[in-house]
Amino acid sequence: MKNSTTAAQAYLLFVINWLGKSLRFAPISLLLIALMWGLRVVFGAEDPTNHSMVEHLGLTLPWALNDPRFFTASLSSATTTSALMSTLWILVLAVPSERVLGSLRFFCAVIVVHLSSIPLGIGIAHLIEEADLNRWGNDLLSDVLLTPDFWVFGVAAFASGSMPLLWRRRTRLVLFSVGLTLLLYTGTLADVTMLTATIIGSIAGEIRRHRLTSATWLPGSFTVREARILTAILITIVAAGPVLAALNPLTHGPFSMSTELIWQPLVTEENMHHLCHADANSDACQNALIQLQQHGFGPSVANLIPLILTVILALGLSKGRRAAWILAVLAQILSIAVLVFQLTKLSADTTDLLWSVNVFSVIIPWLFALFILLISRPAFKVKIDTTRISKSVFVLISTWVLTAVFWLLATLFLPHAFHPHPTFSLAFKELPFRYLPPTIDTVLNHQLFPKSPAGWAVFEWTGTLFWLVTAAVLYHLLMGVPNLKAQQDQIKAASVLRSGSGDHLSWMTIWSGNTYWWAPEDSGYVAYRVKQGVAITLGEPVMAGRVSGSQDELASLFEDFAYSQGWVVAWYSVGEKFAENRVTAGHHRLRVAEEAVLSSANADFKGKNFQNVRTARNRAAKAGVTSTWSSWDELGVEMQHKIIALSEEWVSEKALPEMGFTLGTVNELSDPDTYLLLAIDDEGYLHGVTSWLPVYESGRIVGYTLDVMRRDPQGFKSVIEFLISEAVVFARDHDLEWMSLSGAPLSTPKGVEDDGGGTISAILELLGRAMEPFYGFRSLAASKNKFHPEHHGWYLCYRDELALPGIGLGVAACYLNEFPLPSWLKKTTTRATIHS
């Protein structure tokens, strides 16, 4: 929890610092902000009764090109609230866009977006009104257009085409989500124009991007991390739509009856009491109560509860929590049901076909959010310990019981604070309404009405207190350690490895997703994953320091444990010596990869064999590119984001999702024991990054294994060769004998025979061949040969040939990281088995 808070503070400081730097490159944006507020001062727009600015600057229909208001419709905003929102949009969207495009191109884009989006937006508004698709929104043809929001969104969409893939995706998601939600929820001419401008800007930006680069039109794959973040952003924006709509007093959306009450003059409690005393079920009484419910601090907090809970769920989604995903799905379904219920209550005729079409249009954002949640389910697989869930549920039930009892007792002990005279039956009937937000509560008939400060306090805060406690409990549940036992096992495994000995992949056993078998007296452990009924190990057993026994003894004990569970054992990516011992014990072995090892004795890179390496180092020096060794936390938020963006670009070029198991991702870079080697030029531009995992023998680090490799396609071409050569120099300077370039999975060397049958060899051969166009495992293995390394075999050891199809699918499932196995993968395994 503390780490999450520290990370949030660092990220906030990064955003503020980045915006501060951007302001120096955004004179046009700042000038337009000053112009917007200056016009409001000149026209006296701060006076709610003064409409001269709207009359002189706002565009009304019908319109003509020679109408001067066509050119002034984007210079200011009609209300103070909308002006504040426009200022926020300019700072968040326009300022970064001007920095990306440059001031001159930015200003030209503003003009083009203005001139093109207004006519098209008005044309679309005509079509919407003629089709009667805006039943709850403003009459678009009699609306006034006066806002800079549409050019802000349009220019930001255009600038997104020049952004890195990471920010291009996020920016467009925000723009389209906000634009579509506001259009369907509030339905003003400004919303129609804003979405139109966003579409125009996105198309223009994409065309410009493809003219400048040879990028593909089709979107690439997502990393699991980015899929989580984009999903979290989406559900947050959808939930924020009603709040943004409520900030505009001129909105006439489907729930304007509720939002308008926020801006109306407050009805006195005496007036409400008089109306309700005469007839508690009259419309006048109910409307007066509704209006009072929308005012004050308590109702404001209550109305924000759904958004607060959604933000917490979004934070949980960004962490990959399965519980957050389940709750988010339920929240979307509940939101859709509540929206349909409200619209049904607010409509006189619910049998009309156009009514159904309009209802569907309003719930589109929530339907889309639900769809995205369902298709992205594999990205949310982090399960929370059931003990923590049970404790949280107990706290919530206890809180609900306490608040319910508080409400019932308060109504009985404060009878003069409510009208009519409260009874247990009336208080119990009113109890469910106390847990609903006021905007939903407004379409329901109440049983009791407060008529004193004490009564209003109980009336407003009974449910709000419960939901505030719920928010706190939910945050603690989703943002805390998901599984304490798994975390303790990881810490314990890291301690054993640091004090003992492991193979070149053993540090990967510390990563999430592994299960641990512990040897007696904690003399060692085996990290494994169970897929397709097969216990697939990650390398060899890790031995603790200063213990008797051998790896073979631990291996036999682990096999006995696995067989007792009904599993087949597959020792994956183990060294030659361990594999020979397993063969002696009755196993078969298959050489599945070759590890490339560089000796630190060659750090001078002399001789003809290292000509390419020397060339890469010389080019790096001429280009001003230098290497930097660091850990993730030492880099700072800005450089971390550059690495994330670089990784996202790399993954987008792959047809398969980001893999795991023996292939690290950005998530593993945050490990404090993992070294990062970066190539950075004099201007701070990141050209490439590699990560290196420690290898322990007898309690000391003897070398490092290469894991993540990412390079910028537009950067220094030989950056990977440069970084690897720097790693060898590092090994020499720190008295390390070697640096391992690891091995490429599913890339069995040609001409190598396995010791037992050809089925598993054929399976992995076909798997590797089928996955090569998607991930390039074999090309990766071939590229490492240019460093002229020593080669050491990695093996797969197995006992039962009848389990070979399951082993092949299990290995593939480990790499696909719980994504559904493609049908071609299953067919490949079947064909290989039949062929053999």
DAJOBEL-V639098 format. One record per backbone hydrogen bond with DSSP energy under -1.0 kcal/mol. NH is the residue of the N-H (numbers start at 1). CO is the residue of the C=O. If there is no record, write none. Layout:
# DAJOBEL-V639098
NH|CO + NH|CO
This chain:
# DAJOBEL-V639098
5|1 + 6|2 + 7|3 + 8|4 + 9|5 + 10|6 + 11|7 + 12|8 + 13|9 + 14|10 + 15|11 + 16|12 + 17|13 + 18|14 + 19|15 + 20|16 + 21|17 + 22|18 + 23|19 + 25|22 + 26|23 + 30|26 + 31|27 + 32|28 + 33|29 + 34|30 + 35|31 + 36|32 + 37|33 + 38|34 + 39|35 + 40|36 + 41|37 + 42|38 + 43|39 + 45|40 + 47|44 + 50|47 + 55|51 + 56|52 + 57|53 + 58|54 + 59|145 + 67|64 + 70|67 + 71|68 + 75|72 + 83|79 + 84|80 + 85|81 + 86|82 + 87|83 + 88|84 + 89|85 + 90|86 + 91|87 + 92|88 + 93|89 + 94|89 + 95|90 + 97|93 + 98|94 + 99|95 + 100|96 + 101|97 + 102|98 + 106|102 + 107|103 + 108|104 + 109|105 + 110|106 + 111|107 + 112|108 + 113|109 + 114|110 + 115|111 + 116|112 + 117|113 + 118|114 + 120|116 + 121|117 + 122|118 + 123|119 + 124|120 + 125|121 + 126|122 + 127|123 + 128|124 + 129|125 + 130|126 + 131|127 + 132|129 + 133|128 + 138|187 + 140|138 + 142|139 + 145|59 + 147|73 + 152|148 + 153|149 + 154|150 + 155|151 + 156|152 + 157|153 + 158|154 + 159|155 + 160|156 + 161|158 + 162|159 + 163|160 + 168|164 + 169|165 + 170|166 + 171|167 + 172|168 + 173|169 + 174|170 + 175|171 + 176|172 + 177|173 + 178|174 + 179|175 + 180|176 + 181|177 + 182|178 + 183|179 + 184|180 + 185|181 + 186|182 + 187|182 + 192|188 + 193|189 + 194|190 + 195|191 + 196|192 + 197|193 + 198|194 + 199|195 + 200|196 + 201|197 + 202|198 + 203|199 + 204|200 + 205|201 + 206|202 + 207|203 + 208|204 + 209|205 + 210|206 + 211|207 + 212|208 + 213|209 + 227|223 + 228|224 + 229|225 + 230|226 + 231|227 + 232|228 + 233|229 + 234|230 + 235|231 + 236|232 + 237|233 + 238|234 + 239|235 + 240|236 + 244|240 + 245|241 + 246|242 + 248|245 + 251|248 + 256|253 + 258|255 + 259|255 + 260|256 + 263|260 + 272|268 + 273|269 + 274|270 + 275|271 + 276|272 + 277|273 + 278|274 + 279|275 + 282|279 + 286|282 + 287|283 + 288|284 + 289|285 + 290|286 + 291|287 + 292|288 + 293|289 + 295|292 + 300|296 + 301|297 + 302|298 + 303|299 + 304|300 + 308|304 + 309|305 + 310|306 + 311|307 + 312|308 + 313|309 + 314|310 + 315|311 + 316|312 + 317|313 + 318|314 + 320|317 + 321|316 + 322|382 + 325|321 + 326|322 + 327|323 + 328|324 + 329|325 + 330|326 + 331|327 + 332|328 + 333|329 + 334|330 + 335|331 + 336|332 + 337|333 + 338|334 + 339|335 + 340|336 + 341|337 + 342|338 + 343|339 + 344|340 + 345|341 + 346|342 + 356|352 + 357|353 + 358|354 + 359|355 + 360|356 + 361|357 + 362|358 + 363|359 + 367|363 + 368|364 + 369|365 + 370|366 + 371|367 + 372|368 + 373|369 + 374|370 + 375|371 + 376|372 + 379|376 + 380|377 + 382|320 + 385|482 + 389|385 + 390|386 + 391|387 + 392|388 + 393|389 + 394|390 + 395|391 + 396|392 + 397|393 + 398|394 + 399|395 + 400|396 + 401|397 + 402|398 + 403|399 + 404|400 + 405|401 + 406|402 + 407|403 + 408|404 + 409|405 + 410|406 + 411|407 + 412|408 + 413|409 + 414|410 + 417|414 + 419|449 + 427|423 + 428|424 + 429|425 + 430|426 + 431|427 + 434|431 + 435|432 + 436|433 + 440|437 + 441|437 + 442|438 + 443|440 + 444|441 + 449|419 + 451|417 + 456|452 + 457|453 + 458|454 + 459|455 + 460|456 + 461|457 + 462|458 + 465|461 + 466|462 + 467|463 + 468|464 + 469|465 + 470|466 + 471|467 + 472|468 + 473|469 + 474|470 + 475|471 + 476|472 + 477|473 + 478|474 + 479|475 + 487|483 + 488|484 + 489|485 + 490|486 + 491|487 + 492|488 + 493|489 + 494|490 + 495|491 + 496|492 + 497|493 + 498|494 + 499|495 + 501|543 + 502|696 + 506|503 + 508|505 + 509|506 + 510|507 + 511|508 + 515|528 + 517|526 + 519|524 + 522|519 + 523|520 + 525|542 + 526|517 + 528|515 + 529|536 + 531|534 + 534|531 + 535|568 + 536|529 + 536|534 + 537|570 + 538|527 + 539|572 + 542|525 + 543|501 + 544|523 + 554|550 + 555|551 + 556|552 + 557|553 + 558|554 + 559|555 + 560|556 + 561|557 + 562|558 + 563|559 + 564|560 + 566|563 + 567|562 + 568|533 + 570|535 + 571|797 + 574|795 + 579|575 + 580|576 + 581|577 + 582|578 + 583|579 + 584|580 + 585|581 + 586|583 + 587|582 + 588|798 + 590|796 + 592|794 + 593|794 + 595|792 + 596|742 + 597|790 + 598|739 + 600|737 + 602|599 + 603|600 + 605|602 + 611|608 + 614|610 + 615|611 + 616|612 + 617|613 + 618|614 + 619|615 + 620|616 + 621|617 + 622|618 + 623|619 + 625|620 + 626|680 + 628|678 + 630|676 + 635|632 + 640|636 + 641|637 + 642|638 + 643|639 + 644|640 + 645|641 + 646|642 + 647|643 + 648|644 + 649|645 + 650|646 + 651|647 + 652|648 + 653|650 + 654|651 + 660|815 + 663|660 + 669|666 + 671|668 + 674|671 + 675|692 + 676|630 + 677|690 + 678|628 + 679|688 + 680|626 + 681|685 + 684|681 + 687|679 + 689|710 + 690|677 + 691|708 + 692|675 + 693|705 + 695|703 + 697|700 + 699|500 + 700|697 + 702|695 + 705|693 + 706|740 + 707|691 + 710|689 + 712|687 + 715|712 + 719|716 + 722|718 + 723|719 + 724|720 + 725|721 + 726|722 + 727|723 + 728|724 + 729|725 + 730|726 + 731|727 + 732|728 + 733|729 + 734|730 + 735|732 + 736|731 + 739|598 + 740|704 + 741|596 + 747|592 + 752|749 + 755|589 + 762|758 + 763|759 + 764|760 + 765|761 + 766|762 + 767|763 + 768|764 + 769|765 + 770|766 + 771|767 + 772|768 + 775|771 + 776|772 + 780|776 + 781|777 + 782|778 + 783|779 + 784|780 + 785|782 + 786|783 + 787|784 + 788|785 + 790|597 + 792|595 + 794|593 + 795|574 + 796|590 + 797|571 + 798|588 + 803|800 + 804|801 + 807|803 + 808|804 + 809|805 + 810|806 + 811|807 + 812|808 + 813|809 + 814|810 + 815|811 + 816|812 + 818|813 + 819|816 + 826|822 + 827|823 + 828|824 + 829|825 + 830|826 + 831|827 + 832|828 + 833|829 + 834|830 + 835|831 + 836|832
